[in-house]
Amino acid sequence: MSDFAGMEELLQDFLLEAGELLSQVDNKLVELEKRPNDRELLNDIFRGFHTIKGGAGFLNAENLVSLCHRTENLFDKLRNGELTLSTPLMDVIMDATGVVRNMFATLAQATQPEAADPVLIESLETALAGQSLPSRNAVAKPAPEIAPQVPQSAAHLEAQTASPMDASMGDINWDVLHAVLTGTPLPQEAPAVPSSAPVQVSPATRESEVQILDVAPVHMSAEAAMPVQDLPTPSRVSNTPAAPQQSLQKETTIRVDTVRLDQVLNLSGEIGLTKNRIANLKTQILHGKNDQETLKALDISVSQLDLLVSDLQNAVMKTRMQPIGRLFQKYPRLARDLARQLGKDVELVLSGEETELDKTMIEDLNDPLVHLVRNAVDHGIESPEERAQSHKTAKAIVTLSASQVGDHIYIEISDDGKGMRPDVIRGKAVEKGIIDAETANGLDDRQSLNLVFLPGFSTKDQISSVSGRGVGMDVVKTNITKLNGKIDVISVPGQGSTFTISLPLTLAILPVLVVRLNDQSFAIPLSMVREIIPIRPDEVQRVSGRATIVVRDEVLPIRSLARLIGWDAQKSPAFGVLMHASDTTFIMAVDGFVGRDDVVIKPLSDIKPKGIAGATLSGDGSIVLVLDMEALLENNIADTPMNLFARV
């Protein structure tokens, strides 16, 4: 039986509130390192921890209460001036908050957490007694030997857990990269190291792994997480098993401002009144009252209903919107721990935290942003010695910002580090035989920088707990693409790099352009559409055997929608949609148009046809397939003109 039988609702409320409080405490602790004499900040930290301890007391979580009580006493002595904040003391406090988060994971399994590790308790008692704490070696030593190459089945797991991204130039897993570029099967690799086998990891490295994973646990299936729970954890930090993290689920609750709920309620009432009015007019018409005044009243009521439904739809959508700051608050602790491990002085600056985004998208953004923040600290920022040689400030700045422009959200992760050199990336690819010199010369700087998103691309000569396997940035791009978003990178050597993520405001409603092909309707995401143009046979030119058309002095290829989806063209296309997708601009030939619409995408049950994102219903009740243009274009080459204009 569960340790919390009959208390499930109270437990969930505690975990939701306490989790947010603990994230706020972590952020304020990072700020406290910069302002150790800020009494108001210490008071806020004390109050947050006191609230967590009180909630744990209601749940009879004695071990959690005991740990919180000792840590709270430390904060009390600090704010009263009885203790002075030092780096070793802050390390112990961070250890304690990390173990508290581990205990939350255990509570989420409806199980009472075990007592904190005695070594941690002893460190807290030593600090409370005013005795000095030993300093730690902040720099993690790299493993003396490079670990075996990760099998393909394990690579995805690693990318989702502790492996950060590799965004600059360095060693590449050429076998994997070559397989991706050529479409050939991956070579047979050695089996993964059994979970029971000992893993050679330095104590400093293991400590950092636990801290970082505690800050931002990723969502994995139980099967995927099994190898992770057997990794050795440092007894000094926690003896709580990592297994509870494997079944953590996404939050199913959402906090909504009562003002927004009142708006939804008012609109619902207005819709009810309008519905009654329409029903009354319908009765009058059925009884033969078809005069001009009655029909006009019906038209006005239908228009009013249409406006109210649109307002209600927008109001309901706003209830799903959450400030992205709730996600951002996880990362200052993450950046601080990693920088401390690597011996770097890094400050993470947040901005645009009030920007609102669909809650489901916020949850799915967590893993990509963890990768990008870690990547900036690990790869983007130079060592203190390198920064001194470059005449840069000792403290490096990583900026995480969000903003809304129109119906899109832009998230930027930038650093003032060493940047990336496109020519080096191109040269390395030629040197390793991945691409020839002619192909490399045809790549511009932007295309060269985008090579960092290929699997196996890594900057590290040795594999460590932080990086080196070259799996991660490709996973970031894949996850962003699943959200109908895009990611781009700009880098200036010696000045830093900026990764920009562009996302639609919400995934619930998608603006589309509905086109016709062989009497079937298809929906295309409106964000890819630039304009609609007529296609006249006399304007079509053949360039290298392909159909093209000139639009404002630019020669653009024509691609047939029929061929993209594998249909036979029954007639010559009359219209073209000027589109930008997969970093290319082209004209997509179609038979006709239905118009613009805002649709709710419904997934197709039990099947996932390539190139089909889902389906929706049109106004007349017919099914409209929503196209996934990125997938359609992925393996299709440009159309030849042989049959494209066979019928003129």
C-alpha positions in Angstrom: 0.0 0.0 0.0 1.2 3.5 -0.7 2.8 5.5 2.1 0.3 8.3 1.3 -3.0 6.5 1.0 -5.8 9.0 1.1 -3.3 11.9 0.8 -2.7 11.8 -3.0 -4.2 15.2 -3.7 -2.3 16.9 -0.8 0.9 15.2 -2.0 0.5 16.5 -5.6 -0.3 20.0 -4.3 2.8 19.9 -2.2 5.1 18.7 -5.0 3.8 21.4 -7.4 4.2 24.3 -4.9 7.4 23.0 -3.3 9.1 22.3 -6.6 8.5 25.9 -7.7 9.7 27.2 -4.3 12.9 25.1 -4.5 13.7 26.4 -8.0 13.3 29.9 -6.7 15.5 29.1 -3.8 18.2 27.7 -6.2 18.1 30.9 -8.3 18.3 33.1 -5.2 21.3 31.1 -4.0 23.0 31.8 -7.2 22.3 35.5 -6.7 23.4 35.3 -3.1 26.9 34.2 -4.3 27.1 37.6 -6.0 25.6 39.6 -3.1 26.5 37.6 0.1 25.5 40.5 2.4 22.0 40.9 0.9 19.8 40.4 4.0 16.5 40.7 2.1 17.7 37.9 -0.3 18.6 35.7 2.7 15.2 36.4 4.2 13.5 35.3 1.0 15.6 32.1 0.9 14.8 31.4 4.5 11.1 31.9 4.0 11.0 29.6 1.0 12.8 26.8 2.8 10.6 27.2 5.8 7.5 26.8 3.6 8.9 23.6 2.1 9.7 22.3 5.6 6.1 23.0 6.8 4.6 21.2 3.8 6.8 18.2 4.4 5.7 18.1 8.0 2.0 17.7 6.9 3.1 14.7 4.9 5.1 13.3 7.8 8.2 13.2 5.6 10.5 13.1 8.6 13.8 12.7 6.7 12.9 15.6 4.4 11.9 17.8 7.4 15.2 17.0 9.2 17.3 18.0 6.2 15.3 21.1 5.6 15.5 22.0 9.3 19.3 21.9 9.3 19.6 23.8 6.0 17.1 26.4 7.3 19.3 26.9 10.4 22.2 27.6 8.2 20.2 30.4 6.4 19.1 31.7 9.8 22.7 32.0 11.0 23.7 33.7 7.7 21.0 36.3 7.9 21.8 37.0 11.6 25.5 37.5 10.8 26.6 34.5 12.9 28.1 32.8 9.8 29.8 34.3 6.7 29.0 32.9 3.3 32.0 31.1 1.7 32.4 29.0 -1.4 32.7 25.7 0.5 29.6 26.6 2.5 27.7 27.4 -0.6 28.7 24.0 -2.1 27.3 22.2 1.0 24.0 24.2 0.7 23.7 23.4 -3.0 24.3 19.7 -2.1 21.5 19.9 0.4 19.0 21.5 -2.1 20.0 18.9 -4.6 19.2 16.1 -2.2 15.9 17.8 -1.3 15.0 17.7 -5.0 15.9 14.0 -5.0 13.5 13.5 -2.1 10.8 15.2 -4.1 11.3 12.6 -6.8 10.9 9.8 -4.2 7.7 11.4 -2.8 6.3 11.6 -6.4 6.4 7.8 -6.2 4.2 7.9 -3.1 7.2 6.6 -1.1 8.8 8.2 2.0 12.4 9.3 1.2 15.3 7.8 3.0 17.5 9.8 5.3 20.1 12.0 3.7 23.7 10.7 3.4 25.5 10.9 6.8 28.4 12.7 5.1 26.1 15.5 4.0 24.5 15.7 7.5 28.0 15.9 9.0 29.0 18.7 6.7 25.8 20.7 7.6 26.5 20.2 11.3 30.1 21.3 10.8 29.0 24.4 9.1 26.4 25.1 11.8 29.1 24.8 14.5 31.0 27.5 12.7 33.9 25.2 11.8 35.7 25.6 8.5 34.8 23.4 5.6 37.3 21.9 3.2 37.6 23.4 -0.3 36.8 21.3 -3.3 38.6 20.9 -6.6 36.2 22.7 -8.9 37.8 21.4 -12.2 36.7 17.9 -13.2 39.6 15.9 -14.5 39.0 14.3 -17.9 38.8 10.5 -18.0 42.2 9.1 -19.0 40.7 6.8 -21.6 38.1 7.5 -24.2 35.0 5.4 -23.5 33.8 3.0 -26.1 31.6 4.5 -28.9 27.9 4.6 -27.8 25.7 2.1 -29.7 22.9 3.7 -31.7 20.3 2.4 -29.3 22.1 4.2 -26.4 22.9 7.4 -28.2 19.4 8.8 -28.0 19.3 8.0 -24.2 22.6 9.8 -23.6 21.4 12.8 -25.6 18.3 13.1 -23.4 20.1 12.7 -20.1 23.4 14.1 -19.1 25.2 14.6 -22.4 25.4 18.2 -23.4 25.7 19.6 -26.9 28.7 20.1 -29.0 28.4 23.2 -31.1 31.9 24.2 -32.1 34.5 22.6 -34.3 36.2 19.5 -33.0 36.4 15.7 -33.5 33.5 14.1 -35.3 32.1 10.7 -35.1 32.7 10.3 -38.8 31.1 6.8 -39.1 27.8 8.2 -37.9 28.1 11.4 -39.9 28.9 9.5 -43.1 26.0 7.2 -42.5 23.6 10.1 -42.1 24.8 11.9 -45.2 24.9 8.9 -47.4 21.9 6.9 -46.1 24.1 3.8 -45.5 23.6 1.6 -42.4 25.7 2.3 -39.4 28.6 -0.1 -38.8 28.1 -2.8 -36.2 29.2 -1.4 -32.9 30.3 -3.0 -29.6 27.5 -3.7 -27.2 26.7 -1.2 -24.5 28.5 -1.6 -21.1 26.2 -3.5 -18.8 24.7 -1.4 -16.1 26.2 -3.7 -13.5 29.8 -3.0 -14.7 31.8 -0.5 -12.7 32.1 2.9 -14.3 35.4 4.8 -13.9 34.3 8.4 -13.0 36.2 10.8 -10.8 34.4 12.0 -7.6 34.2 15.5 -8.8 32.6 14.4 -12.1 30.0 12.2 -10.4 29.1 15.0 -8.1 28.4 17.3 -10.9 26.3 14.7 -12.8 24.0 14.3 -9.9 23.6 18.0 -9.4 22.9 18.8 -13.0 20.4 15.9 -13.4 18.7 17.0 -10.3 18.2 20.5 -11.7 16.5 19.5 -14.8 15.4 15.8 -14.9 14.4 14.6 -18.3 11.3 12.7 -19.1 12.1 9.1 -20.1 10.3 5.8 -20.4 10.9 3.3 -17.7 12.7 1.1 -20.1 15.0 3.9 -21.3 15.9 5.0 -17.8 16.9 1.5 -16.5 20.6 1.8 -17.3 20.8 5.2 -15.7 19.7 4.2 -12.3 22.6 1.8 -11.8 25.2 4.4 -12.3 27.2 5.0 -9.1 26.2 8.1 -7.2 28.5 9.8 -4.7 27.7 8.8 -1.1 28.7 12.3 0.0 25.8 13.9 -1.9 22.9 11.5 -1.6 22.1 7.9 -0.9 18.6 8.3 -2.4 18.2 6.0 -5.4 17.9 7.6 -8.8 15.2 5.2 -9.8 12.2 7.4 -8.8 13.2 9.8 -11.5 12.5 7.3 -14.3 8.7 7.5 -13.9 8.3 11.2 -13.3 5.4 12.4 -15.5 4.6 15.7 -17.0 2.5 18.0 -15.0 -1.2 17.6 -15.8 -2.3 20.7 -13.9 -2.2 24.3 -14.9 -2.6 27.6 -13.0 -5.0 30.0 -14.5 -5.7 33.6 -13.6 -9.2 34.0 -12.4 -9.7 37.0 -14.6 -9.2 34.8 -17.6 -11.7 32.2 -16.3 -14.2 35.0 -15.7 -13.8 36.0 -19.3 -14.4 32.5 -20.5 -17.5 32.3 -18.3 -18.9 35.6 -19.6 -18.4 34.6 -23.2 -20.0 31.2 -22.6 -23.1 33.0 -21.2 -23.2 35.3 -24.2 -23.0 32.3 -26.6 -25.9 30.7 -24.7 -28.1 33.8 -25.2 -27.2 34.0 -28.9 -27.9 30.3 -29.3 -31.4 30.8 -27.8 -32.0 33.7 -30.1 -31.0 31.6 -33.2 -33.2 28.8 -32.0 -36.2 31.2 -31.6 -35.6 32.6 -35.2 -35.4 29.0 -36.5 -38.8 28.2 -35.0 -40.3 31.4 -36.6 -38.9 30.5 -40.0 -40.2 26.9 -39.8 -43.6 28.3 -39.1 -43.5 30.3 -42.3 -42.3 33.7 -41.1 -39.8 34.3 -43.9 -40.0 38.1 -44.1 -37.0 40.3 -44.7 -36.8 41.4 -41.1 -36.7 37.8 -39.7 -33.9 36.8 -42.2 -31.9 39.9 -41.3 -32.2 39.1 -37.6 -31.0 35.6 -38.3 -28.0 36.9 -40.2 -27.1 39.3 -37.4 -27.4 36.5 -34.8 -25.2 34.1 -36.8 -22.6 36.8 -37.3 -22.7 37.6 -33.5 -22.3 33.9 -32.7 -19.3 33.7 -35.0 -17.6 36.6 -33.3 -18.4 35.2 -29.8 -17.0 31.8 -30.7 -13.8 33.4 -32.0 -13.5 35.4 -28.8 -14.1 32.3 -26.7 -11.5 30.3 -28.7 -8.9 33.0 -28.0 -9.9 33.2 -24.3 -9.6 29.5 -23.9 -6.2 29.5 -25.6 -5.0 32.1 -23.2 -5.8 29.8 -20.3 -3.2 27.4 -21.7 -0.5 30.2 -21.9 2.1 30.3 -19.1 5.1 32.6 -18.6 8.2 31.0 -19.9 10.0 32.3 -16.7 8.7 29.1 -14.9 11.0 27.2 -17.3 13.9 29.6 -17.2 14.1 29.5 -13.4 15.6 26.0 -13.6 18.7 27.1 -15.5 20.7 29.5 -13.3 21.5 26.6 -10.9 22.3 24.4 -13.9 24.8 27.0 -15.3 26.3 27.6 -11.9 27.0 24.0 -11.1 28.5 23.2 -14.6 30.7 26.4 -14.5 31.9 25.4 -11.0 32.8 21.9 -12.2 34.7 23.3 -15.2 36.5 26.0 -13.3 34.8 28.9 -15.1 33.2 32.1 -13.9 29.9 32.2 -15.8 26.8 34.3 -15.1 23.5 33.3 -16.7 21.3 36.4 -17.5 17.6 35.9 -18.0 15.3 38.3 -19.9 11.8 38.1 -21.3 10.6 35.8 -18.5 7.1 37.2 -18.7 6.7 36.0 -22.3 3.8 33.6 -22.5 3.8 30.3 -24.4 1.6 27.2 -24.6 2.2 25.1 -21.5 2.6 21.9 -23.6 5.4 23.6 -25.6 7.1 24.8 -22.4 7.4 21.3 -21.1 8.8 20.0 -24.4 11.3 22.9 -24.5 13.0 21.8 -21.3 15.4 19.2 -22.7 16.5 21.3 -25.8 17.2 24.4 -23.6 19.1 22.2 -21.0 21.4 21.1 -23.9 21.9 24.6 -25.2 22.7 26.2 -21.9 25.1 23.4 -21.0 26.6 23.7 -24.5 27.2 27.5 -24.1 28.9 27.0 -20.7 31.0 24.0 -21.8 31.9 24.9 -25.4 31.1 28.5 -25.9 32.9 30.0 -22.9 36.6 29.9 -22.8 38.8 29.0 -19.8 39.8 31.9 -17.6 43.3 31.8 -19.0 42.0 32.0 -22.6 39.7 34.9 -21.7 42.6 36.8 -20.1 44.7 36.3 -23.2 41.8 37.6 -25.3 41.5 40.7 -23.0 38.0 39.7 -22.0 36.4 40.1 -18.6 36.9 37.2 -16.2 33.2 36.8 -15.8 31.6 35.3 -18.9 28.0 36.1 -19.7 25.5 33.6 -21.1 22.1 35.2 -22.0 18.8 33.4 -22.2 16.0 35.5 -23.5 12.5 35.2 -24.9 10.3 37.6 -26.9 7.1 37.5 -28.9 6.9 38.9 -32.4 3.5 38.5 -34.0 2.3 34.9 -33.7 5.8 33.5 -33.0 8.0 33.2 -29.9 11.8 33.7 -30.3 14.2 32.2 -27.7 17.8 33.1 -27.9 20.8 31.5 -26.1 23.9 33.6 -26.6 27.4 33.7 -25.1 30.4 36.0 -25.3 32.8 33.2 -25.8 35.1 32.1 -28.5 32.6 31.6 -31.3 32.8 29.2 -34.2 34.7 29.5 -37.5 32.8 28.3 -40.6 36.0 27.8 -42.6 37.4 25.5 -40.0 34.2 23.4 -40.0 34.3 23.2 -43.8 38.0 22.3 -43.8 37.5 19.6 -41.2 34.7 18.0 -43.3 36.9 18.0 -46.4 39.9 16.6 -44.4 37.9 13.7 -43.1 36.4 12.9 -46.6 32.8 13.7 -45.6 32.4 16.2 -48.4 34.6 17.0 -51.3 36.3 20.4 -51.8 33.8 21.4 -54.5 30.9 20.8 -52.2 32.6 22.7 -49.4 33.2 25.7 -51.6 29.5 25.8 -52.3 28.6 26.1 -48.7 28.1 29.6 -47.3 28.9 30.4 -43.6 25.4 29.8 -42.4 25.2 26.3 -44.0 28.7 25.5 -42.6 27.6 26.4 -39.1 24.5 24.2 -39.4 26.8 21.2 -39.7 26.8 21.3 -35.8 23.3 19.9 -35.9 24.5 16.6 -37.6 24.8 13.5 -35.4 28.2 12.7 -34.1 29.5 16.3 -34.3 31.6 17.0 -31.3 34.3 19.5 -30.2 36.0 17.3 -27.6 39.0 15.1 -28.1 38.1 13.0 -25.1 34.8 11.8 -23.8 33.9 13.1 -20.3 30.9 13.3 -18.1 30.1 16.7 -19.7 30.6 16.1 -23.4 32.4 14.4 -26.2 30.1 11.8 -27.8 28.7 14.1 -30.4 25.0 13.3 -29.7 22.8 16.2 -28.7 22.6 19.1 -31.1 20.9 16.8 -33.6 18.4 15.9 -30.9 17.9 19.5 -30.1 17.0 20.3 -33.7 14.7 17.2 -34.0 12.8 18.2 -30.8 12.4 21.8 -32.0 11.2 20.6 -35.4 8.6 18.5 -33.7 7.2 21.7 -32.2 6.9 23.2 -35.7 9.8 25.4 -34.9 13.2 26.3 -36.3 16.6 26.7 -34.8 19.4 28.8 -36.3 22.9 29.7 -35.3 25.0 32.9 -35.8 28.6 33.0 -34.6 31.4 35.6 -34.7 34.9 34.1 -34.0 36.3 35.6 -30.9 33.0 37.3 -29.9 30.5 34.4 -29.3 27.6 32.5 -30.7 23.8 32.9 -30.6 21.3 30.1 -31.1 17.8 31.3 -32.0 14.7 29.2 -31.7 11.5 30.2 -33.4 8.3 28.7 -32.3 4.6 29.2 -33.1 2.6 30.8 -30.2 0.6 27.6 -29.8 0.3 24.2 -31.3 -3.4 23.9 -30.6 -4.5 26.0 -33.5 -2.5 26.2 -36.8 -3.1 28.8 -39.5 -3.0 27.0 -42.9 -3.6 27.6 -46.6 -6.0 25.0 -48.0 -5.1 23.9 -51.5 -6.8 21.5 -54.0 -5.2 18.6 -55.8 -7.3 16.1 -57.8 -10.4 17.2 -56.0 -8.7 16.5 -52.6 -8.0 19.3 -50.1 -4.6 19.6 -48.4 -3.6 22.1 -45.7 -0.2 23.8 -45.8 1.2 25.6 -42.7 0.8 29.3 -43.5 4.1 30.2 -41.9 5.9 28.7 -44.9 3.7 30.5 -47.5 5.1 33.7 -49.0 2.6 34.4 -51.9 0.4 32.8 -54.5 1.2 33.2 -58.2 -0.4 31.9 -61.4 1.6 29.4 -63.5 1.5 30.1 -67.2 3.1 27.4 -69.5 4.8 30.1 -71.6 6.6 31.4 -68.5 8.0 28.1 -67.5 11.7 27.7 -68.3 13.9 24.6 -68.2 17.1 24.9 -66.4 19.3 21.8 -66.1 16.3 19.7 -67.1 14.1 21.1 -64.3 11.0 23.3 -64.5 11.6 26.8 -63.2 9.9 30.1 -63.2 11.3 33.6 -62.8 9.8 35.6 -59.9 11.1 39.2 -59.5 14.4 38.3 -61.3 14.9 35.2 -59.2 14.9 31.8 -60.8 12.9 29.4 -58.6 12.3 25.7 -59.1 8.8 24.3 -59.5 7.9 21.3 -57.4 4.7 19.4 -58.0 2.6 18.6 -54.9 1.3 15.5 -56.7 4.8 14.2 -57.1 5.8 15.0 -53.5 2.9 12.8 -52.2 3.4 10.2 -54.9 0.3 10.9 -57.0 0.0 11.1 -60.8 -0.7 14.6 -62.1 -4.0 14.4 -63.9 -3.8 17.9 -65.3 -1.4 20.8 -65.7 -1.1 22.9 -62.5 -2.7 26.3 -62.7 -1.3 27.9 -59.6 1.9 28.0 -57.6 2.6 28.6 -53.9 5.8 30.5 -53.3 7.2 28.7 -50.2 10.2 28.7 -48.0 10.9 25.3 -46.3 13.9 23.3 -45.4 16.2 26.3 -46.1 15.0 26.4 -49.7 12.6 28.7 -51.6 10.5 27.1 -54.4 7.2 27.2 -56.2 4.8 24.3 -55.3 2.4 23.6 -58.1 -1.3 22.9 -57.2 -4.6 22.7 -59.0 -6.4 25.4 -57.0 -7.2 27.0 -53.6 -9.9 26.8 -51.0 -8.6 29.6 -48.8 -7.0 30.4 -45.5 -8.2 28.8 -42.3 -7.3 28.2 -38.7 -7.5 24.5 -37.9 -7.2 22.2 -35.0 -4.9 19.3 -36.0 -6.1 15.8 -35.0 -3.6 13.0 -35.1 -4.4 9.9 -37.3 -5.0 7.0 -35.0 -2.6 4.1 -35.1 -0.9 5.3 -38.3 1.7 7.9 -39.2 2.0 8.4 -42.9 5.2 10.2 -43.8 4.5 13.8 -44.8 1.1 14.0 -43.0 1.1 15.9 -39.7 -2.6 15.1 -39.0 -6.1 15.8 -40.3 -8.9 18.3 -39.7 -12.4 18.9 -40.9 -13.4 21.6 -43.4 -16.5 23.8 -43.1 -18.5 21.3 -45.3 -17.5 18.4 -43.2 -14.9 16.9 -45.5 -11.5 15.6 -44.3 -8.5 17.8 -45.0 -5.0 16.3 -44.5 -2.4 18.7 -43.0 0.9 18.3 -44.7 4.3 18.1 -43.0 6.3 19.9 -45.6 9.7 19.3 -43.9 9.1 15.6 -44.0 7.8 15.6 -47.6 10.9 17.5 -48.9 13.4 15.5 -46.9 13.8 12.7 -49.4 12.4 14.2 -52.6 14.6 15.6 -55.3 13.6 18.5 -57.5 10.9 17.6 -60.1 11.8 17.2 -63.7 9.6 19.0 -66.2 8.9 15.9 -68.4 5.3 15.3 -67.3 4.8 18.4 -65.1 3.3 20.4 -68.0 2.2 17.5 -70.3 -1.3 18.9 -70.6 -1.4 22.5 -71.5 
